[in-house]
């Protein structure tokens, strides 16, 4: 028997129900998640994902998430359009409301991803980890200087750098983010990152890229540490996300004081008949 999804209103209530979970507090837009659903101690809510498309996120105990996933096809059919879109690198795309004909995006804790196959036809997506810190990393003596980058005037240069050294980077120049770089005279860009804001207004770093020929020299630590300090000093927190396959990035972020409270499996799904 499918458990009943209980509808709730209010982002503050969602935050309370999830025990003030940092992912909900710092990543989720209060406007998008003002309506949410619950089964037992697990919740389902909308959030802004890849390229601004809305997606569904399920968070809670293993038993609760299983119950939500079991009831989720009915909820997706019931809800109207979220936002048209196509699947991104982690499956966080929107759908056009015609559930069963176009995929929706659903994120669940990685170890519970097999549950999706019980209720959906799964196609595309990826595994990623969400990090945050409220502590500014210690400054490190370095000859490398991190400077603001005019990513509008140098849009083609930044795009080419990302294509060469971080081809899976999500954030591209020309958007609302601020950009920072490490440059070398005569060599141009050596490292870049974008500094944007999540739906909740928390800083988020994305598209961290280091010149492949200069890796191992501390450039990634320098640029991530510097911009993280800026974010924490300005807003009290900094967040970022990474592919789960990037062990080097994980080690770097943890060494800078970042914590990963949740690892996600995001998938494009169609309800089974």
C-alpha positions in Angstrom: 0.0 0.0 0.0 1.3 3.4 -1.0 1.9 5.7 2.0 0.0 9.0 2.0 1.9 12.1 1.2 0.9 14.9 3.6 1.1 18.4 2.2 2.5 21.2 4.3 3.0 24.9 3.8 5.8 27.2 4.9 9.6 27.1 4.5 10.2 27.6 8.2 8.2 24.5 8.9 10.3 22.5 6.4 13.5 23.8 8.0 12.2 22.7 11.4 11.0 19.3 10.2 14.5 18.6 8.7 16.2 19.6 11.9 17.6 22.8 10.4 19.5 20.7 7.9 22.3 22.9 6.3 21.4 21.8 2.8 17.8 23.1 3.3 19.0 26.3 5.0 21.7 27.3 2.6 20.8 25.8 -0.8 17.0 25.7 -1.0 15.0 28.7 -2.2 12.3 29.5 0.4 10.0 30.7 -2.4 10.3 27.5 -4.3 9.9 25.2 -1.3 7.1 27.0 0.4 4.9 23.9 -0.3 6.4 20.5 0.6 5.2 17.0 1.3 6.0 14.5 4.1 5.8 10.8 4.8 6.9 9.7 8.3 10.1 11.6 8.9 11.0 12.2 5.3 10.2 15.2 3.1 9.9 16.0 -0.6 10.4 19.5 -1.8 11.4 21.5 -4.9 14.6 23.3 -5.3 16.5 25.1 -8.1 18.9 22.9 -9.8 21.1 22.9 -12.8 20.7 25.9 -15.1 17.9 27.2 -12.9 15.5 24.3 -13.5 13.4 23.1 -10.7 13.8 19.6 -9.4 12.5 17.3 -6.6 14.6 16.5 -3.6 13.8 13.8 -1.0 15.5 13.9 2.4 15.0 11.9 5.6 15.6 8.5 7.2 16.0 5.5 4.9 12.6 4.2 5.8 11.0 7.6 5.2 12.7 8.2 1.9 11.6 4.8 0.7 8.0 5.7 1.6 8.2 9.0 -0.2 9.7 7.5 -3.3 6.9 4.9 -3.4 4.3 7.7 -3.4 6.3 10.1 -5.6 4.9 9.1 -9.0 1.4 10.1 -7.9 2.7 13.4 -6.6 4.5 14.2 -9.9 1.4 13.4 -11.9 -0.7 15.6 -9.6 1.6 18.7 -9.8 1.5 21.1 -12.7 4.5 22.2 -14.7 7.7 23.1 -12.9 9.7 24.5 -15.7 10.5 23.1 -19.1 14.1 21.9 -19.5 16.5 19.1 -20.3 18.6 16.9 -18.1 21.9 18.4 -17.0 25.0 16.7 -15.7 23.4 15.6 -12.5 19.9 15.1 -13.8 18.6 18.3 -12.1 16.4 19.3 -15.0 12.8 20.4 -15.0 9.8 18.9 -16.7 6.8 20.3 -18.6 4.2 18.8 -16.3 3.4 15.9 -18.7 4.8 13.3 -16.3 5.1 9.9 -17.9 6.1 11.5 -21.2 8.9 13.8 -20.2 11.4 13.0 -17.4 11.3 14.8 -14.1 14.4 15.2 -11.9 14.6 13.6 -8.5 17.5 13.6 -6.0 17.8 11.1 -3.2 20.7 10.2 -0.9 23.2 8.2 -3.0 22.8 4.9 -1.0 19.1 5.0 -1.7 19.3 5.4 -5.5 18.2 1.8 -6.1 14.7 2.8 -4.7 14.1 5.0 -7.8 14.3 1.9 -10.1 11.4 0.3 -8.2 9.0 3.1 -9.2 10.6 4.8 -12.2 12.3 4.3 -15.5 15.6 5.9 -14.8 17.7 7.6 -17.4 20.6 10.0 -17.0 21.9 12.0 -14.1 24.8 11.8 -11.8 26.2 11.6 -8.3 27.4 14.7 -6.5 28.2 15.9 -3.0 27.2 19.1 -1.3 29.6 20.9 1.0 29.5 23.9 3.3 31.6 25.8 5.8 31.0 28.6 8.3 34.6 28.9 9.2 37.1 31.0 7.1 40.1 28.9 6.1 43.5 30.1 7.4 45.5 32.2 5.1 48.5 30.5 3.4 51.6 32.3 2.4 51.8 32.2 -1.4 53.2 34.2 -4.2 50.0 33.7 -6.2 47.4 36.5 -6.0 43.7 35.9 -6.5 42.1 38.9 -8.3 38.6 39.7 -9.5 38.1 38.7 -13.1 36.1 40.6 -15.7 34.3 37.6 -17.1 32.2 39.7 -19.4 35.0 41.4 -21.3 37.0 38.1 -21.2 34.1 35.8 -21.7 35.6 33.9 -24.6 38.9 33.5 -22.8 37.3 32.1 -19.6 35.0 29.8 -21.6 38.1 28.4 -23.5 39.9 27.9 -20.2 37.0 26.0 -18.7 36.7 23.9 -21.9 40.4 23.0 -21.8 40.8 22.4 -18.0 37.3 21.7 -16.6 35.0 20.6 -19.4 32.2 19.5 -17.1 32.0 22.9 -15.4 28.4 24.0 -15.0 28.8 27.8 -14.5 29.8 29.7 -17.6 31.0 33.3 -17.9 28.4 36.0 -18.7 26.0 35.2 -16.0 25.2 36.9 -12.7 28.1 35.3 -10.8 31.3 37.1 -9.8 34.5 35.5 -11.0 38.0 35.3 -9.6 41.3 34.2 -11.1 45.0 33.5 -10.5 46.9 34.8 -13.5 50.5 34.5 -14.5 52.4 37.2 -16.6 52.8 35.8 -20.1 50.7 32.7 -19.4 47.3 34.2 -18.8 44.8 32.4 -16.6 46.1 29.7 -14.3 43.0 29.1 -12.1 39.4 30.4 -12.0 36.2 30.1 -10.0 32.8 31.6 -10.0 31.1 33.0 -6.8 27.3 33.1 -7.0 24.4 32.9 -4.6 22.0 30.0 -4.0 18.3 30.4 -3.9 18.5 31.1 -0.2 21.1 33.8 -0.8 24.1 31.8 0.5 27.4 32.0 -1.4 28.2 29.1 -3.7 31.5 28.4 -5.5 31.3 26.7 -8.9 33.4 26.0 -12.0 36.7 25.7 -10.0 39.3 25.1 -12.6 43.1 24.9 -12.6 45.5 24.9 -15.5 46.2 21.2 -16.1 49.9 22.0 -16.5 50.1 23.8 -13.2 48.3 21.3 -10.9 49.9 20.2 -7.8 51.3 23.7 -7.1 48.6 24.8 -4.7 46.6 27.0 -7.1 43.3 25.2 -6.3 43.9 25.7 -2.6 44.8 29.3 -3.1 41.8 30.3 -5.1 39.2 28.2 -3.2 40.6 29.3 0.1 40.7 33.0 -0.8 37.2 33.1 -2.2 35.8 31.0 0.7 37.3 33.5 3.2 35.7 36.3 1.3 32.3 34.5 1.3 32.4 33.6 5.0 33.5 37.2 6.0 30.7 38.7 3.9 27.8 36.2 4.6 28.9 33.8 7.3 28.9 30.7 5.1 30.2 29.3 1.8 28.8 26.3 -0.1 29.9 24.3 -3.1 29.1 21.0 -4.9 31.3 18.5 -6.7 31.1 15.3 -8.7 31.5 12.3 -6.5 34.2 10.9 -8.8 36.5 13.9 -8.0 38.5 12.5 -5.1 41.1 15.3 -5.4 38.6 18.0 -5.0 37.0 16.2 -2.1 40.3 16.1 -0.2 41.0 19.8 -1.0 37.6 21.0 0.3 37.8 18.9 3.4 41.3 20.2 4.1 39.9 23.8 3.9 37.2 23.0 6.5 34.3 22.1 4.3 31.8 19.5 5.6 29.7 17.2 3.4 26.3 16.5 5.2 24.7 14.8 2.2 25.7 13.1 -1.0 23.1 13.0 -3.7 22.1 10.8 -6.6 20.1 12.9 -9.1 18.3 11.1 -11.8 16.0 11.9 -14.7 12.9 9.6 -14.1 9.7 8.5 -15.7 7.0 6.7 -13.6 6.6 3.1 -14.5 3.2 2.2 -16.0 
